[in-house]
């Protein structure tokens, strides 16, 4: 069907250079323009990406990533480098009418340019809720008719408000490019469409074939050129590159290093923090963390002897402070928690303190990157050590300055894993202390991996393993028992395991909200971590969350597990299937712990749970409020086993 003469462009491409009639324009100057605005609700994966220099088009290829042409983001002739953008950059996606309020407008937190092609990935600050990413299609074929979409200039509008699309015929295919012609349908690519998608519709599902690169712009507003041909940059063969660079692998540091220590002035001015105050500190390029190529860090956050009840929240500098705390501390105690936190655009983090006077320590144990390291894998929670009964070790407490070595591989964690993700409970402490942990046989790490208080303290940890799968814990406090459960591990290669997608902190539930009731004895909380959080249905294999228990009325613990078949009719209430991941003590105001968990998945088997759903169970004789925050999720690779 012939299309009318309206083009597919939007004139927001201020990055474009002047156009000389009779010559092709640079890729920054080009755009895609179509014949008419697209129907409402279609092509929602097409995005507008812009900074203070101009705008281009892009395509959502993952809930948290768009792809566009590198030239769109070139600033002052300088090459685009991996890491945070040099200029504040935003993406509008899921909104075909820019005057409407649907979809999202989000900041870009990181860029990953292709080493040899005019293609760049841009990471969004959070998932694009409700917008389905476009998948890659097969290579274009000569004579095939494909659709081009973009927010560029049209034949009659300099800066249109609506997304346009139109048909083009494929006239040639090269190793990295595709040439197209819109003459038969009177369509053109115009300024502002650069980086937009060239799409094939197959069985009703759109597939991304290429991105708009260069155009003659025939028929575009204020252009005298008549040719409607254009050159596209191929992306159909970049599936492996996109997969590799949108996943996050983990690199452990040994020993850990201090990013912030207010006792000595490391990272910021020395002195206790008092009242409601935010302290900014550098996270990239210090303490063993590379200066570039890092998306997030795994840190231990410690409050040191606050004068009153206090809480700390760690978050990327420049981002809104999350509503939930990272750590809660009672007066006089020293206690820590582990958290994964994305890094701000300038490579810095912020820690907010609320409460009385306290010193703050932030140690970095590892970092997440798009290259190198190892992939993370969530496993069913499995109890492997309990010094109270001799599980996985000898029976008996670990004395002051004593050590104990545990073998953690050979079961749910395979041999060769470099790190283990654990829940560690310190039990029967008569006072506070801390633990060291290091790969057995390697150099001892003098930094604290966990600060504990009197009674029972539970915390999620990441520890390095030796080649034999062993870790050695050293107790720097009173004699205590250790109880350890496995939650996941770091594989030997970034290509192994599920694909970890990190997000800004997203609060999933707060049982206190709107006058809500706490979890009662054997009370269950079923949480859907996908859906409203913008994660595709059944794509999630596991999740990285923090769980905060608040105002427990008795001692107890929580279990966290994927949704599935549970025995609801038991006389004693719901069945306790998993080991504890968050122990709490009556009288504690709040405790926060990092948890790695599998989630429900629809595999077609009997007993499957609801996709993306977890169950939290209160195993105590009292009540407790619960806050859950999502920090990342494990994407199940296409074609992998369930």
C-alpha positions as CSV (number, residue, x, y, z in Angstrom):
1,X,0.0,0.0,0.0
2,X,1.4,3.4,-1.0
3,X,1.9,5.8,1.9
4,X,1.2,9.5,1.8
5,X,3.9,12.1,1.5
6,X,4.4,12.8,5.3
7,X,7.8,11.7,6.3
8,X,9.0,9.7,9.3
9,X,11.1,12.3,11.0
10,X,11.2,14.6,14.0
11,X,13.4,17.7,14.0
12,X,14.8,17.5,17.4
13,X,18.2,16.3,16.1
14,X,20.1,19.4,17.2
15,X,23.2,17.2,17.0
16,X,23.0,17.3,13.2
17,X,25.4,19.3,11.1
18,X,24.4,21.5,8.2
19,X,23.2,19.7,5.1
20,X,24.5,20.4,1.7
21,X,22.2,19.5,-1.2
22,X,23.4,16.7,-3.3
23,X,25.6,15.0,-0.7
24,X,24.9,12.4,2.0
25,X,24.8,13.7,5.6
26,X,26.7,12.4,8.6
27,X,25.0,9.8,10.7
28,X,24.5,12.5,13.4
29,X,22.6,14.5,10.9
30,X,20.2,11.8,9.9
31,X,16.9,10.7,11.0
32,X,14.0,8.5,10.0
33,X,10.7,10.0,8.9
34,X,7.5,8.2,8.0
35,X,4.3,8.8,6.3
36,X,2.0,9.2,9.3
37,X,1.9,8.9,13.0
38,X,1.8,5.3,14.2
39,X,-1.4,3.9,15.7
40,X,-1.7,4.4,19.4
41,X,-0.1,1.5,21.3
42,X,2.2,0.3,18.5
43,X,6.0,0.7,18.2
44,X,6.2,1.5,21.9
45,X,9.7,0.1,21.9
46,X,10.8,3.1,19.9
47,X,12.5,5.7,22.1
48,X,13.7,9.3,22.0
49,X,17.1,9.8,23.4
50,X,18.4,13.3,24.1
51,X,20.8,15.6,26.0
52,X,21.4,19.4,25.9
53,X,23.0,19.1,22.4
54,X,20.1,17.4,20.6
55,X,18.0,14.3,20.2
56,X,17.8,11.1,18.2
57,X,15.7,8.0,18.1
58,X,16.5,4.6,19.7
59,X,15.0,1.1,20.4
60,X,14.3,-0.7,23.7
61,X,16.1,-4.1,23.4
62,X,15.9,-5.0,27.1
63,X,13.8,-3.7,30.1
64,X,16.7,-1.5,31.1
65,X,18.6,-0.9,27.8
66,X,18.1,1.0,24.6
67,X,20.3,0.8,21.5
68,X,21.0,3.8,19.2
69,X,23.8,5.0,16.9
70,X,27.0,6.1,18.6
71,X,27.2,9.4,16.6
72,X,23.9,10.5,18.3
73,X,25.8,10.8,21.6
74,X,29.1,12.1,20.4
75,X,30.0,15.3,22.2
76,X,32.5,17.9,20.8
77,X,34.0,15.4,18.4
78,X,35.1,13.2,21.3
79,X,34.5,9.4,21.1
80,X,31.8,7.9,23.2
81,X,33.5,5.8,26.0
82,X,32.1,3.1,28.2
83,X,30.6,4.4,31.4
84,X,28.3,7.2,32.5
85,X,27.4,9.7,29.8
86,X,29.5,12.9,29.8
87,X,26.3,14.9,29.5
88,X,23.0,14.3,31.4
89,X,21.0,12.2,29.0
90,X,17.4,11.0,29.1
91,X,15.3,8.5,27.3
92,X,11.6,8.7,26.6
93,X,10.1,5.3,25.8
94,X,6.6,3.8,25.7
95,X,5.1,7.1,24.6
96,X,4.3,7.6,20.9
97,X,2.8,11.0,21.5
98,X,5.3,13.1,23.4
99,X,2.6,15.4,24.7
100,X,1.0,12.5,26.5
101,X,2.0,11.2,30.0
102,X,2.3,7.5,29.4
103,X,5.5,5.5,29.2
104,X,8.6,6.7,30.9
105,X,11.2,9.5,30.9
106,X,14.4,8.1,32.5
107,X,18.0,9.1,32.9
108,X,20.7,7.2,31.2
109,X,23.2,5.8,33.7
110,X,25.8,4.1,31.4
111,X,26.9,3.8,27.8
112,X,28.5,0.8,26.1
113,X,29.8,1.7,22.5
114,X,30.4,-1.1,20.0
115,X,34.1,-1.3,19.2
116,X,33.8,-1.1,15.4
117,X,30.2,-0.2,14.5
118,X,28.1,2.9,14.9
119,X,26.1,1.4,17.6
120,X,25.9,2.1,21.4
121,X,23.9,0.7,24.2
122,X,22.4,3.1,26.8
123,X,21.4,1.8,30.2
124,X,18.2,3.2,31.9
125,X,18.0,4.0,35.5
126,X,15.1,1.5,36.0
127,X,13.1,-1.0,34.0
128,X,10.7,0.4,31.4
129,X,7.5,-0.9,33.0
130,X,4.8,-2.1,30.7
131,X,6.9,-1.7,27.5
132,X,7.9,-4.8,25.6
133,X,11.4,-4.7,24.3
134,X,11.9,-5.6,20.6
135,X,13.9,-8.7,19.8
136,X,16.6,-9.0,17.1
137,X,15.5,-10.5,13.7
138,X,17.3,-12.2,10.9
139,X,19.4,-10.3,8.4
140,X,17.5,-8.2,5.8
141,X,17.1,-9.7,2.3
142,X,17.2,-7.8,-1.0
143,X,13.7,-6.6,-2.1
144,X,12.2,-7.1,1.4
145,X,10.0,-4.3,2.6
146,X,10.7,-3.2,6.2
147,X,9.2,-0.5,8.4
148,X,11.3,2.4,9.8
149,X,10.2,4.4,12.8
150,X,11.6,7.5,14.4
151,X,10.9,10.8,16.2
152,X,12.6,13.0,13.5
153,X,11.4,15.8,11.3
154,X,8.6,15.3,8.8
155,X,7.8,16.9,5.5
156,X,5.7,19.6,7.3
157,X,6.8,19.7,10.9
158,X,10.2,20.8,12.3
159,X,9.7,19.2,15.7
160,X,6.7,16.9,15.6
161,X,5.2,15.5,18.8
162,X,4.3,12.0,17.4
163,X,6.3,9.0,16.4
164,X,6.1,8.3,12.7
165,X,6.7,5.1,10.7
166,X,6.8,4.2,7.0
167,X,7.8,1.4,4.6
168,X,11.2,1.1,2.8
169,X,12.5,-1.4,0.3
170,X,15.8,-3.1,0.9
171,X,18.1,-2.5,-2.0
172,X,21.4,-3.9,-0.7
173,X,23.1,-5.8,2.1
174,X,26.7,-5.5,3.1
175,X,28.7,-6.9,6.1
176,X,27.7,-4.1,8.5
177,X,25.1,-2.0,6.6
178,X,21.8,-2.2,4.7
179,X,20.7,0.2,2.1
180,X,17.0,1.1,1.8
181,X,14.8,3.2,-0.6
182,X,11.5,4.9,0.3
183,X,10.8,6.2,-3.3
184,X,7.9,3.8,-3.9
185,X,6.1,4.8,-0.7
186,X,7.2,8.5,-0.7
187,X,8.9,8.0,2.7
188,X,12.2,9.4,3.9
189,X,14.6,9.5,6.8
190,X,15.0,12.9,8.3
191,X,17.0,14.7,11.0
192,X,16.1,13.4,14.5
193,X,15.4,9.8,13.3
194,X,19.1,8.7,13.6
195,X,19.4,5.6,15.7
196,X,15.7,4.6,15.3
197,X,14.7,1.1,14.4
198,X,14.3,-0.6,11.0
199,X,11.7,-3.3,11.8
200,X,10.4,-6.5,10.3
201,X,7.0,-7.7,11.4
202,X,7.0,-11.5,11.6
203,X,4.0,-13.5,12.8
204,X,2.7,-10.3,14.3
205,X,5.8,-9.7,16.4
206,X,8.3,-6.9,15.5
207,X,11.9,-7.7,15.0
208,X,14.8,-5.3,15.0
209,X,17.0,-5.5,11.8
210,X,19.0,-2.3,11.7
211,X,19.3,1.3,13.0
212,X,19.1,4.5,10.9
213,X,22.5,5.8,10.1
214,X,22.8,8.1,7.0
215,X,20.2,9.5,4.6
216,X,19.8,11.9,1.6
217,X,16.6,13.3,3.3
218,X,14.7,13.8,0.1
219,X,11.2,15.3,0.9
220,X,12.1,16.3,4.5
221,X,11.1,19.8,5.6
222,X,13.5,22.5,4.3
223,X,15.5,20.0,2.2
224,X,15.9,20.4,-1.6
225,X,17.3,16.9,-2.2
226,X,14.9,14.5,-3.9
227,X,16.6,11.2,-3.2
228,X,14.9,9.0,-0.6
229,X,17.7,6.4,-0.1
230,X,19.4,5.8,3.2
231,X,22.0,3.6,4.8
232,X,21.2,1.6,7.9
233,X,23.7,0.0,10.4
234,X,23.0,-3.6,10.9
235,X,22.3,-5.0,14.4
236,X,20.8,-8.4,13.4
237,X,24.2,-10.0,14.0
238,X,24.9,-8.2,17.4
239,X,22.9,-10.5,19.6
240,X,25.9,-11.9,21.4
241,X,27.4,-8.5,21.9
242,X,24.2,-7.1,23.3
243,X,23.7,-10.0,25.6
244,X,27.3,-9.8,26.8
245,X,27.1,-6.1,27.5
246,X,23.7,-5.9,29.1
247,X,24.5,-8.5,31.7
248,X,26.5,-7.8,34.8
249,X,29.2,-10.1,36.0
250,X,30.9,-9.9,39.4
251,X,34.6,-9.3,40.3
252,X,35.6,-9.9,43.9
253,X,38.3,-7.8,45.6
254,X,40.7,-9.3,48.0
255,X,41.2,-7.8,50.4
256,X,38.3,-5.5,50.7
257,X,39.0,-1.7,50.7
258,X,37.4,1.2,52.5
259,X,35.5,3.7,50.4
260,X,34.4,5.7,53.5
261,X,35.5,5.7,57.1
262,X,34.4,8.8,59.1
263,X,36.6,7.8,62.0
264,X,39.8,8.5,60.0
265,X,38.6,10.7,57.2
266,X,38.8,8.1,54.4
267,X,36.5,9.2,51.5
268,X,35.1,12.3,53.3
269,X,35.7,14.7,56.2
270,X,36.5,12.9,59.5
271,X,34.0,13.0,62.3
272,X,30.7,11.3,63.4
273,X,27.6,12.0,61.4
274,X,24.8,13.6,63.4
275,X,21.2,14.2,62.5
276,X,19.8,14.1,59.0
277,X,22.9,14.4,56.9
278,X,24.1,13.0,53.5
279,X,27.8,12.2,52.9
280,X,29.1,11.8,49.4
281,X,32.2,9.7,48.6
282,X,34.0,8.2,45.6
283,X,33.4,4.6,44.6
284,X,35.2,4.3,41.2
285,X,38.9,4.5,40.8
286,X,39.6,3.8,44.5
287,X,40.1,0.8,46.8
288,X,40.8,-1.5,43.9
289,X,37.6,-0.6,41.9
290,X,38.3,0.4,38.3
291,X,37.7,4.0,37.3
292,X,35.5,2.9,34.3
293,X,33.4,0.0,33.2
294,X,31.7,-0.5,36.6
295,X,27.9,-0.5,36.9
296,X,27.6,-1.2,40.7
297,X,29.5,-2.2,43.8
298,X,28.9,-4.7,46.6
299,X,29.6,-3.0,49.9
300,X,29.5,-3.7,53.6
301,X,27.9,-0.8,55.4
302,X,28.6,-0.4,59.1
303,X,27.1,1.9,61.8
304,X,29.6,2.3,64.7
305,X,28.1,2.8,68.1
306,X,25.4,5.4,67.4
307,X,24.3,7.4,70.4
308,X,20.6,6.8,69.6
309,X,18.7,4.5,67.3
310,X,19.8,5.3,63.7
311,X,19.5,4.2,60.2
312,X,21.7,4.5,57.1
313,X,20.7,4.5,53.4
314,X,23.3,4.1,50.6
315,X,22.4,5.1,47.1
316,X,23.9,6.5,43.9
317,X,24.9,10.1,44.2
318,X,22.6,12.3,42.2
319,X,19.7,9.8,42.4
320,X,16.7,10.3,44.6
321,X,17.2,8.8,48.0
322,X,15.3,5.5,48.4
323,X,12.5,5.3,50.9
324,X,14.0,2.3,52.6
325,X,17.0,2.0,54.8
326,X,20.1,0.0,54.1
327,X,21.0,-0.5,57.8
328,X,19.3,0.0,61.1
329,X,21.3,0.2,64.4
330,X,20.4,0.3,68.0
331,X,22.1,2.7,70.5
332,X,25.7,1.7,71.3
333,X,25.9,-1.3,68.9
334,X,28.2,-1.8,65.9
335,X,26.4,-3.6,63.2
336,X,26.8,-4.0,59.4
337,X,24.9,-5.2,56.3
338,X,25.8,-6.0,52.8
339,X,24.2,-4.2,49.8
340,X,24.6,-4.0,46.0
341,X,24.2,-0.4,44.9
342,X,24.5,1.2,41.5
343,X,27.1,3.9,41.0
344,X,26.2,7.5,40.3
345,X,27.0,9.1,36.9
346,X,30.2,10.7,38.4
347,X,31.4,7.5,40.0
348,X,30.2,8.4,43.5
349,X,27.8,7.1,46.2
350,X,25.9,8.8,48.9
351,X,25.1,7.6,52.4
352,X,22.2,9.3,54.3
353,X,22.3,9.1,58.1
354,X,19.2,9.7,60.3
355,X,19.6,9.5,64.1
356,X,22.1,10.3,66.8
357,X,25.8,10.7,66.4
358,X,27.5,7.8,64.7
359,X,30.6,6.9,62.7
360,X,30.0,5.2,59.3
361,X,32.2,2.7,57.5
362,X,31.7,1.5,53.9
363,X,33.9,-1.3,52.6
364,X,33.8,-2.5,49.0
365,X,34.1,-6.2,48.5
366,X,33.6,-6.4,44.8
367,X,32.1,-4.7,41.7
368,X,29.8,-5.5,38.8
369,X,31.0,-5.0,35.2
370,X,29.9,-5.8,31.7
371,X,33.1,-7.6,31.0
372,X,35.2,-10.1,32.9
373,X,34.3,-11.6,36.2
374,X,31.7,-14.3,36.7
375,X,28.0,-14.7,36.2
376,X,25.8,-14.9,39.3
377,X,23.5,-17.9,39.9
378,X,20.7,-18.1,42.4
379,X,20.2,-21.5,44.0
380,X,17.5,-23.0,46.3
381,X,18.4,-22.0,49.9
382,X,20.3,-24.8,51.5
383,X,21.6,-25.1,55.0
384,X,25.2,-26.3,54.9
385,X,26.8,-25.3,58.2
386,X,25.5,-25.3,61.8
387,X,28.1,-25.4,64.5
388,X,25.4,-26.2,67.1
389,X,24.8,-29.7,65.7
390,X,27.9,-30.3,63.6
391,X,26.3,-29.9,60.1
392,X,29.1,-29.3,57.7
393,X,31.7,-28.9,60.5
394,X,32.6,-30.0,64.0
395,X,30.2,-29.3,66.8
396,X,30.9,-26.4,69.1
397,X,31.4,-22.6,69.2
398,X,34.1,-20.7,67.5
399,X,36.1,-19.1,70.3
400,X,37.5,-15.5,70.4
401,X,40.1,-15.2,67.7
402,X,39.4,-18.8,66.6
403,X,38.8,-19.8,63.1
404,X,36.8,-22.5,61.3
405,X,37.1,-23.7,57.6
406,X,34.0,-24.8,55.6
407,X,33.7,-26.5,52.3
408,X,30.8,-24.9,50.3
409,X,31.0,-26.6,46.9
410,X,30.0,-30.0,45.8
411,X,26.3,-29.6,46.4
412,X,24.1,-26.9,45.0
413,X,27.3,-24.9,44.4
414,X,29.5,-26.6,41.8
415,X,33.2,-27.0,41.9
416,X,35.0,-24.1,40.3
417,X,32.7,-21.3,41.7
418,X,34.9,-18.4,42.8
419,X,32.5,-16.9,45.3
420,X,29.5,-18.0,47.4
421,X,26.5,-15.9,48.3
422,X,25.4,-16.8,51.8
423,X,23.1,-16.1,54.7
424,X,25.2,-16.2,57.9
425,X,23.7,-16.2,61.3
426,X,25.8,-15.5,64.4
427,X,24.1,-17.2,67.3
428,X,24.5,-16.9,71.1
429,X,26.8,-13.8,71.1
430,X,27.0,-12.4,74.7
431,X,28.3,-9.1,73.2
432,X,29.2,-7.5,69.9
433,X,32.0,-8.6,67.6
434,X,32.9,-9.2,64.0
435,X,34.0,-11.9,61.5
436,X,36.8,-12.0,58.9
437,X,36.5,-14.3,55.9
438,X,38.9,-15.3,53.2
439,X,39.6,-18.0,50.6
440,X,41.2,-20.9,52.5
441,X,44.9,-21.0,51.8
442,X,45.1,-17.5,50.5
443,X,46.0,-14.2,52.2
444,X,43.9,-13.4,55.2
445,X,41.6,-10.4,54.8
446,X,41.7,-8.2,58.0
447,X,38.5,-6.3,57.1
448,X,35.3,-7.2,58.7
449,X,32.9,-9.2,56.5
450,X,30.2,-9.0,59.2
451,X,29.7,-7.0,62.4
452,X,27.3,-8.6,64.8
453,X,25.5,-7.6,68.0
454,X,24.7,-9.5,71.1
455,X,22.1,-12.4,70.7
456,X,21.4,-13.4,67.1
457,X,22.5,-11.4,64.0
458,X,21.7,-12.6,60.5
459,X,23.3,-11.1,57.3
460,X,23.6,-11.9,53.6
461,X,27.3,-12.1,52.5
462,X,29.5,-12.7,49.5
463,X,32.7,-14.6,50.3
464,X,35.6,-15.7,48.2
465,X,36.3,-19.4,47.8
466,X,39.5,-21.3,47.3
467,X,40.0,-23.6,44.3
468,X,38.8,-26.4,46.6
469,X,35.6,-24.4,47.4
470,X,36.6,-23.5,50.9
471,X,36.3,-20.4,53.0
472,X,37.8,-19.7,56.4
473,X,35.9,-17.6,59.0
474,X,37.7,-15.9,61.9
475,X,35.8,-14.8,64.9
476,X,36.8,-11.4,66.5
477,X,34.4,-11.4,69.4
478,X,33.0,-13.6,72.1
479,X,32.6,-17.4,71.4
480,X,29.7,-17.8,69.0
481,X,27.9,-20.4,66.8
482,X,27.7,-20.0,63.1
483,X,24.8,-21.1,60.9
484,X,25.3,-20.8,57.2
485,X,22.9,-21.2,54.3
486,X,23.7,-21.1,50.6
487,X,21.8,-18.6,48.4
488,X,23.9,-18.5,45.2
489,X,27.3,-18.4,43.7
490,X,29.6,-16.6,41.2
491,X,30.4,-18.8,38.2
492,X,33.8,-19.1,36.7
493,X,32.8,-17.3,33.6
494,X,30.5,-14.3,32.8
495,X,28.8,-16.4,30.2
496,X,27.7,-18.9,32.8
497,X,24.5,-18.7,34.8
498,X,21.7,-16.3,34.5
499,X,22.0,-12.7,33.5
500,X,22.0,-10.3,36.4
501,X,20.1,-7.0,35.7
502,X,20.7,-4.4,38.3
503,X,18.1,-1.7,39.1
504,X,17.8,1.3,41.3
505,X,16.3,0.4,44.6
506,X,12.6,-0.4,44.0
507,X,10.4,-0.8,47.1
508,X,8.2,-3.8,46.6
509,X,6.2,-3.8,49.9
510,X,6.1,-2.1,53.3
511,X,3.5,-3.8,55.5
512,X,3.3,-0.7,57.6
513,X,2.0,1.4,54.6
514,X,-1.5,2.7,54.8
515,X,-2.0,1.4,58.3
516,X,-1.1,-2.1,57.2
517,X,-0.9,-5.1,59.5
518,X,2.3,-7.0,60.4
519,X,2.8,-10.6,59.4
520,X,1.2,-12.7,62.1
521,X,2.5,-16.1,63.4
522,X,3.1,-18.3,60.3
523,X,1.9,-15.4,58.2
524,X,2.7,-15.5,54.5
525,X,3.5,-12.7,52.2
526,X,3.3,-13.4,48.4
527,X,5.1,-10.8,46.3
528,X,5.2,-10.4,42.6
529,X,8.6,-9.0,41.7
530,X,7.8,-8.7,37.9
531,X,4.7,-6.9,36.6
532,X,4.7,-3.4,38.1
533,X,8.5,-3.4,38.1
534,X,8.7,-3.6,34.4
535,X,10.2,-7.1,34.2
536,X,8.8,-9.4,31.4
537,X,6.5,-12.2,32.6
538,X,8.4,-15.5,33.3
539,X,11.8,-13.9,32.4
540,X,13.0,-13.7,36.0
541,X,14.9,-16.7,37.3
542,X,15.9,-15.1,40.6
543,X,16.1,-11.8,42.4
544,X,18.5,-9.8,44.5
545,X,16.5,-8.1,47.3
546,X,16.9,-6.6,50.7
547,X,14.6,-7.7,53.5
548,X,14.0,-5.5,56.6
549,X,12.2,-6.9,59.7
550,X,10.7,-4.2,61.9
551,X,9.4,-4.3,65.5
552,X,9.2,-8.0,66.0
553,X,7.3,-9.0,69.1
554,X,9.2,-12.2,69.7
555,X,12.4,-13.9,68.5
556,X,12.1,-15.6,65.1
557,X,13.1,-15.6,61.5
558,X,11.8,-15.3,58.0
559,X,12.1,-17.7,55.1
560,X,12.1,-16.6,51.5
561,X,11.5,-19.0,48.6
562,X,9.9,-19.2,45.1
563,X,6.2,-19.5,44.8
564,X,5.0,-23.1,44.4
565,X,2.8,-25.7,45.9
566,X,2.6,-25.3,49.7
567,X,0.6,-27.3,52.2
568,X,-2.0,-24.8,53.2
569,X,-4.2,-27.3,55.1
570,X,-1.6,-28.4,57.7
571,X,-3.0,-28.3,61.2
572,X,0.1,-26.3,62.3
573,X,-0.3,-23.8,59.5
574,X,2.0,-23.3,56.4
575,X,4.9,-25.7,56.1
576,X,8.4,-24.2,56.8
577,X,10.4,-25.5,53.8
578,X,13.4,-23.2,53.6
579,X,16.1,-22.3,56.1
580,X,16.1,-18.9,57.7
581,X,17.4,-15.9,55.9
582,X,16.6,-13.1,58.3
583,X,16.7,-13.8,62.0
584,X,15.3,-11.2,64.4
585,X,15.1,-10.6,68.1
586,X,12.2,-9.1,70.1
587,X,12.9,-5.5,70.9
588,X,15.1,-4.8,67.9
589,X,13.7,-1.8,66.1
590,X,14.8,-3.1,62.6
591,X,17.2,-5.4,60.9
592,X,18.1,-5.4,57.1
593,X,19.7,-8.2,55.2
594,X,20.6,-8.9,51.6
595,X,18.9,-12.0,50.1
596,X,19.4,-13.8,46.8
597,X,16.4,-15.9,46.0
598,X,14.9,-18.1,43.2
599,X,11.4,-17.0,42.1
600,X,8.4,-18.8,40.7
601,X,8.6,-19.8,37.0
602,X,6.1,-21.4,34.6
603,X,8.0,-24.3,33.2
604,X,4.9,-26.4,32.4
605,X,5.6,-28.8,35.3
606,X,3.2,-29.8,38.1
607,X,4.0,-27.6,41.1
608,X,5.2,-24.6,39.2
609,X,4.6,-21.3,41.0
610,X,3.4,-18.0,39.6
611,X,6.1,-16.4,37.5
612,X,8.2,-13.9,39.4
613,X,6.5,-14.5,42.7
614,X,8.2,-15.3,46.1
615,X,6.8,-16.3,49.4
616,X,8.0,-14.8,52.7
617,X,7.0,-16.7,55.8
618,X,7.1,-15.4,59.4
619,X,8.4,-18.3,61.5
620,X,7.9,-16.9,65.0
621,X,5.2,-16.9,67.7
622,X,4.7,-13.2,67.3
623,X,4.2,-10.5,64.7
624,X,6.7,-8.6,62.6
625,X,6.5,-5.9,59.9
626,X,8.4,-6.5,56.7
627,X,9.9,-4.2,54.0
628,X,11.2,-5.7,50.8
629,X,13.3,-3.8,48.2
630,X,14.4,-5.1,44.8
631,X,18.0,-4.3,43.7
632,X,18.3,-6.6,40.7
633,X,17.0,-9.7,39.0
634,X,18.4,-12.7,37.2
635,X,17.2,-13.0,33.6
636,X,16.8,-16.6,32.4
637,X,18.6,-16.8,29.0
638,X,16.4,-17.7,26.0
639,X,16.7,-21.4,25.1
640,X,18.2,-22.3,28.5
641,X,16.9,-25.1,30.6
642,X,14.3,-24.3,33.2
